[in-house]
Amino acid sequence: MSTPELVWYKSSYSSAQGDSCIEVAVTEQAIHVRDSKDVSRAPFAVRRECWAHFVDFAALG
């Protein structure tokens, strides 16, 4: 899947050095996820409702 037009956002919890973080790009169809340390690797995409479940689960701690 080609994704050159995506706008990537880094987590607000990312450290000042920017390490150990992911970046996400939101489209109508999916949430695209990539490793901020290695943007040359292909991102993966998940359906928006799956991402919402993941975020809800992560918020539980």
N, C-alpha and C positions, 0 to 999 in steps of 0.2 A: 504494500500500500504506500503510495507516494504521499508525503505530508509536508511539502516545502512551505505551504502557506499557513501553517499552524503558528499560533502565538503561544509561546511557552511561559509558564509561571512557576516560580520556585516557591517552596513552602516558606511561610513567614517564620517558621521554627528553625530554618536553616541557620547554621552558625555563620559567623562573620567570614570564616575561611571558605564557606560554601561547600564543605565536604559532606559526605554521607547524606545526600539529599536526592530527592526526585523532583522532576518537573512535570507539570501536567499542561495539556492543551485541551480546551473544551470545544466540541463541535455539536451540532444538533444531534448527530447519530451516536457519538461515543466520547469517552474520555481517553485521551492518548497519554501514555506515561513513558518517561525515559529517565535514565540515570544521568544526573547533572554532571557527574565526573567523566562520563564517556558518551558524549552526544553523537559519536560516530556510529554507535550501535543502533540498530533499528528499534524504534519505540513499539510498544504494544498498545492495543486499544481494547477497552471493555465497554459494554453497554452502560448507558448513564444510570439505569436502575441498579446494576451490579455495583457500580462505583458508590452509589448512595448507601447500599447495604454495607460495603466495606468501611466507609467513613463512620457509619453508625456503630459498627462493631469496634472499630479502633477507638472511638470516643468512650467506650466502656472501660478502657484501661487495660 
